[in-house]
Every structure is written in C-alpha cells, then in structure tokens.
C-alpha cells in the first residue's frame, strides 16, 4: 500500500474543528470518502456559515433563525452592502466534528505504542501517547503534536526538551510544520522525529495498514554506533505499566504490587517501613510509630507498634487526655501573656510542641489512629503478598525480570531493593 499524505493532511488541518457539512466538504476534498465515516453531528447548530455564493463576499455569514423553516445566512455588518441574504435549510446548519481520536488510537495500536491514549501536555495540541514497545533497545516515551502553524511545532518540541526526560520520540502527522530550530534541538538530544504519513497508509475504504514499524523507523534515524543503549524502565503510563529489562519490554495493567515495586526500585538500598511504603504508594498511613510520653504528670503513653500489644497505638482515653492538656496549655499561655511572663510562655510553648509532636506521631497527618502489632503484621503480610502476586504476573510475561525482582527485593517489616550489582531504573 502506498503513502497517503492527503489523508493525514486532512486530519491535521481539521483536528478539533466543528463546522457545517459544506465546510467539511471544502477541507476534506478528495479524502471525504475515506473520512466521512468518522464525521458525526455534535448535536448543535452552527452560528456562522461560509458565503454560499462562490463569487460572493467570501466572508462568513451570521445564521439567523426565525422559525424551523425560516433560516438565513446574513452578511455581517461590514459586508452587508457587498453581499446578500441566503435562505438555508435546517440540515445546512447542523454542526459536525471528526472523531479523529479513534483513527489515531487505531494507528497507535498498529505501531504498538502503549497505552496509546491521547494525554494532553502543556503544549498546544501535543499529547503523550505512551511508550514505544521495541523488541531491542530503549523503550521511549512517544509524543504526538498536531500544530496549526510552525511556531506551535517549535514550542512543543523545545518545551518537551526542557521539561521531559530525553531521549523521547516526537511525532507529527505530516512534515508540513517542521521547524529548523526544533529539529536541531531534537537531534542534539538524540530524540527521533517520526512522521505518521511515512509509517501508516490508508486503503480506499479507510482501512489502515502499517508501512513501517517503530523499530524500523527508529533504526533508520540512528547510525549503528549511535543506537540508544538498553535501559531499565518500571513506569506507569496511563492505566498500564511499562517494564523494560534485559532488552525486553512488556506492558501490564496496574496493580498495587507494581506501585510498591516501583517505589523500591526508585531508591535502591533504602530500608522502607511498611507504613512509609503504603503512604508513598497512596494507601494512606498505616502501622508504625514508637514513642512514650509523660507530659506534666499526665500519663499519656503511646505503645511500641512492633511490641507485644495489639490494637491502637494510642487509645481513645489517651487522646482525650492529650486534647484536655493541650486546651489547658493554651489557657495558661493566654494568662502568661497577659501578665508578660516570658519565661512561663517559653516553657508552655515547649511543652505544647512536645505534646503536638507526640500526637502527630501517634495519630498521623490524616487524623487516623495508628495501629499496633497485630495490625502491623497484617499490613506487612498484605504488602509482601501484593509484591509476590505482582512478581508472578510479571513472570508470565517477562521471566527474566521476575527472577531479578525475586532475588533483589527483601520483604518483611522492612522492605528494600538490593541487587547484587547497581541497576539504574527509570520510574515514575
């Protein structure tokens, strides 16, 4: 199947456009047959309409509706004397849009870009669409830009170079808006630039066909000694995890265990408490604190979370004592301030700080009482099981990575990633 540049130019020039059917006919031209199945009504009516007379004023007319059957395109004020009013039908002013995203998602599937969703970036019509699933070498983030002018192409490329992790793949539908400055920047950072019309062709009935896969397209942009070296990736891209290790890349749906593993890989050698790992993974504070406090004669004791008792680290009675003592301190500080007793104020402030620190240690930033030994053990077991299940899932798709994780991840009350030799991971 041959290249079909007009097809991709039609999508690029109309991306995000909402217009009457006559405007779509003009923009799509010879591609109307292949793209018409993706055109759909928005449920609205247009408020402006191109001049119906090809020899008329050439400017948009304003739509006026008096009754269901009494619709007209009226010249705007500046052009009123140069053109005339045209009678229209209801179907003439129905607004349409193209479901271009469905076309693009099918293209991403052909190119094996995962997850293949259009996630907006901070730059005009520029999207993070996923990771290239290469058989060999680096799995790179892929960005697609659909600009309306050269300046937007340049801003997207240079902006991503400034804030993104390089190298990445930068794509556009056509070469129309390629910018010299942007291309030099991409080349300097070894970021490949790929063009959709060079990679995917379209049949007479709109069916898509792959002309050049990602591996071949990327290989063509690197000299043999410039090919990016393999890297290790364990990163959440949308709803799926990209995992690259030992020149092999797989994609798996999100699970809690993958989140725990990602945190461990990000800081090799760090000893994580179960509580810290749960909190960092977004599961909230959990189970660990070790503190005992006796403040001003009030026996406010906080148990050892890894010690011999089960149940809360701080019980309700202790919490009531804390609150009562804090309130009393506030009252005494107010009295000391009234009589300018600075020494007393300093002493009370110090006591309040100690007490607040004890409360935070026992209760946490979310205001939830932390639990004792039994709950800590349950949490530790749950995290270990989640990591084990996640490793088993990986093993079904990438046995070598699973073996590495089983050997290097230490589980228990304290968790860590300790490979025999240093391994650099790209994570979230």
N, C-alpha and C positions, 0 to 999 in steps of 0.2 A: 504494500500500500504506500502511495506517495505522500509527500508532505502536503498539508492543507493549511497554509498560512492564513488564508482569508477567514477560515473558521475561527481561529484563535484571535485574530484581529477583531472580528465581530464581537466576541465575548469581552475582549479587553476594552473596546470602545463603548460598550453598553453596560458594563458592570455596575450594578446598583441603580440603573436607570428605570424610571417609571414614566410611561408615556402612552399616548393613544396608539392604536394599531397602525395608523398611517406613518407615524414617526418610526415605529419598529420596522416597517417595510423599507423605509429610507436607509436606516442604519444597517440592517441585515443584508440587504441586496440579494446577491446570489446565494447567500447562506440561509435564506429564510426556510427553505425546505428542510434542511438538516437541523435547524434550531427551533423550528416552530413548535415542536412537541414539548419544549421547555418553557414556552411562553404561557403565562397564566394571568387571569384577571386578579387584581388586588382587592376588588370589592368596592372600589372608589371610582369617582369620575374625575377627569382632568379639569383644571380650571383655565388652562391656556391651550391653544390649538394653532398649529402652523398655518400660515396663509394658504387656503385651499387652492388658490389660483397660482400656477407656477410662474405666471407673468405678472403677478400682483406685487404687493409691497415687500414681500419676503420676510416679514416680521410675524411673530406670534400674535394671534388674536385672543381676546378675552372671551370666555364662554359665558353666555347669559341664558338662563333657563326661566321661562315664564310658566309654561305648562309642560306636561310629559311629552307632548308632541310639538312644542313650540320652543325650539332650541336654536341658538345662533352663535356664530363666531364673529365678534365685534372688534374692529380695529381699536387699538389703544389710542389715547388722546393724540399723541404726536403724529400718528399715522392715519388719523381718521379721514383726512381730506384726500389721502393718496390711495385709499383702498375702499372696499365696501363691506357690507354685512353679508355673511353667507349662512344660509339655513343648513342645519345639520340634523342628523337622526341621533337617537339615544345611543345606538351601538357605536356611533362615531366617536363618542367622548368617554367610552369605557377605558379605564386605566389598566395597563398591563405591565408586568415585570417578567424578567427571565430568572428561572431557577438555576442560575449558573453554578451555585454551590454544589448541586447534585452532580453536575458534569465534572466539576473539579474533584469531588470526592472519588468518583469512579476512576479518574485519572491517577489520583494518589494510590488507589488500590493496585492499578496496573504497574505503577512504579515501585510498589512495595514500600511506601512511606507510611510509617505507623506513628500515631493512630490515624493520621490522615484527616484531621479536623482543622477548620479554619479558626485559629485562636488569635484574636487581634493583638497587635503590638501597639506601641506608642506612635507609630509612623503611619502616614496616610495609606489606607488600603494595603497594608502589609501584615502578613499573618505568619505565625509559627504553625507549621502544619504537621510536624512530627520529626521522626528520625529516619535517616536512610538505612535500610536493612541490608548492609553489604555482606557478601559472603567472605570477603577478606578485607582487612584493614579497618580503618576508623569508621565508627558509626557516628555520623554528624547530624546536628540539628539542621533542619531544612526550613527556609523562609521563602514565602511567595509574595511578590509585590505586584500590584495591578494599578500602576500610576496613570494619571491623566496628562502628565507633562514630564519633561526631562528633569526638572528641578525636584519633583517628588521622588523619582528614582534615585537621584543622588542623595537626598536627605535620608531615605530609608537605608541605603547601603552604608553610608558613612555613620549614620546613627547606630545601626546594629554593630558596626565595627567598634564603636566607642563603648557600648554597654553590654554587648553579648560576648559569649565565650567563643573564641576562634580556635580552629577554623570551623566555619559553618558553610552550608550550601545556600546560595542566593539564586532564586529563580524568578523569571517573569514569563508571561505567556508568549510575548513576541520581543524582537530586539528593537522595537520602534523607539523606546525612550532611553536606550543605553546612554550612559554619561561617562565621559573620559575620566573625570576625576574619581568617580565611584569605581570604575573598572580598575584604575591604578591602585586604589586602596584595597580592593578585594584581592588583587594579585599579590600585593605586598604582604598580606596576611595569609596567603595561600588558601583563600576562600573561593571555591569553584563557582562560576556563574553558568547556569543552565537555562536553556530556552525551551519552553513547552512544545512549541511547534516543531522543534527538531527531534523530539522524543516520542510524541504521540500523534498518530494520524487518525483521520475520521473517514468512515465509509459513506457511501451515498445515502444511507438511511440513518446516519448519525451514530453508527457503532464505532467505538474507539478501538484502536489497535496499537500495540507497542512497536515502535520502530527502533528504539534504543533504550536499554535499561539503565538504571542508575549506575551500576558497576562500570559498564562500558563508557557512559558519559563522563564519569569522574576520572576513569583511567586515561581518557583522551586528553584531560587537562593537566596531567602530571607527567613529567619525564620520569623514567624508571627510578632515578636516584632521588626524586622529589616526592615520591608517593608517601602519604602520611603514615607514620608508624602506628602499629596497633595500640589501642588504648582500652582501658577498662572502664566500663560505664555501668552504673546501677542507679537509674534515674527514672522518676515518674514523669511521663509525658502525657498529660491529659488523664485519661482513665486507664492507661496501660503503662507497665514498667518496661523500659528498655534495658537489657542486660547484655553487655559485651565483655567477653573474656576469652583469651587464647584464640583470637581471630574468628570468633563465632558470636553472632548476635541473635538473641531471641526476644520476644515480646510476650508478656503475661499480664493478665488483669490484676488490678490492685487487691492486696490483702494486707491485714495488719502486720503479719510477719515480715513482709517486704519492707515496710516502714521501719521496723526495728533493725533489720539488717542494714538498711541504708545508713541509719544513724551510726551504727557500729563501724561500718566501712569508712565513713567520713572522718573518723578520728581513731586511727589505728593505735592500739595500746592504751587508750583511755579506759579506765575502770568505771563502768556505768552502774549506778544503783538501779534497781528495778523501778523505783519511783521516778528517778530522773529520766529514764528511758520512756516510761509511759507518758510523762508530761511532755517531753520533746516530740513524741510521736502524735501528740494531740489527744491523748486519752485521759488527760487530767492528772492531778497529783494523786499519789496512791498511798504508799505504805511506810515511809521511813522517816523517823526522827528519833533523836536520842538526847534527852535533856531532863534535868531535875532542877527545880527552882523552889527556893523558900524565900519569900519576899516579905519583909517587915512582919514576921511572925505568922503570916498566913501560909498554911502548909499546902502549897499549890504544886502538886507533884505530877510530873509527866513521865510516863514509863518508857523503858527501852523497847523500841519496836522489834528488835531481834531477840528480846529477852524471853522470860518464861511465861508471861501472861498473854492471854488472848483478849480480844475486844479492843475498845478505843484506847488510843494513847492518852487521851485526856477525856475524862468523863464529864457528864453534864454538871455535876456538883462543882467540880474544879472550874469549869467555865463560868459558873455563876460567881464563884469566889474571885476569879480574875476580873469580871466586869465590875463587881462591887468595889474591889480595891482600886481599879482604875478611876471609877467615879469619885471615890474618896480622895485620891491623889489630886484630881482636877479641882475639887473643892478646897483642899489645903493649899494648892498653888495659888488659887484666887485670893485666899486670905493672906498668904505670904506676900503676894504682890501688892496688896492693899496697904500693908504696913512696911513695904520696902525692905523685906528681909531677904536679901540676895542670897545669902548662904543657904537658907532654907529652900528657896526656889531652886537653886542648883542641885541640892540633894534630892528634892522631889522629882525634878526633871530627869535625873539619872535613874532613879527608881522606876519612873514611868517607861523610860527607854528599855530598861532590862525586862520589865514586865511585858511590854509590847513585843519584844523580840521573842520571848517565851511563847506568847500566844500565837505569833506567826509560825513559829517552828512546829507547834502542836496542831494548829488548825490549817495553815497554808493560806495562800493568797486568794483562794476561791471560797474561803469560809467553811470548808468541809473538814470535819474531824478526821484526822488520820488514824489508821487502824494499827492494831498490834500484831503479835507474832503470827497468829493463825491466818489473818488476812494477808500479811506479808508473804507467807509461804504460798498461799493460794495465788497471789499475784505473780510471784516468781515462777510457779509451775505454769501459769497461763502464758506468760511471755515465752518461756522455754518451749512449750508445746507449739505456740504460734510460729516461732522460728523454725522448729523442726518440720512442721507442716509446709512452711514456705520453701524450705530447702528440698523437701520431697517433690514439690511442684516444679521447682527448677530442674531437679534431677531428671524428670520425664522429658524435658526439652534440651537441657544443656548439662549432661552428666559431669563434665569436667569442672564446671563452675560449682556444681553442688558438692563435689568432693572437696574442692578447695575451701568452701564455706564450712563444711562439717569439721575439717581439720583445724581451721583458724579461729572459729568463733567459740569462745568459752562461755558456758551458761551457768546459771545458779543465782544466788542472791546478788552477785556482782557479775556483770557481763562485759565482754571485751572482744575485740578483733585483733588477733595476734598471729599474723602469718610468719612463716619461717624466715622469709626474706621480704623486704619492703615492697608493697604493691600500691601504686597510686590509682585512686578511684575518682571518677567524675560522678558526683552525686547531686541531689537537689540542694 
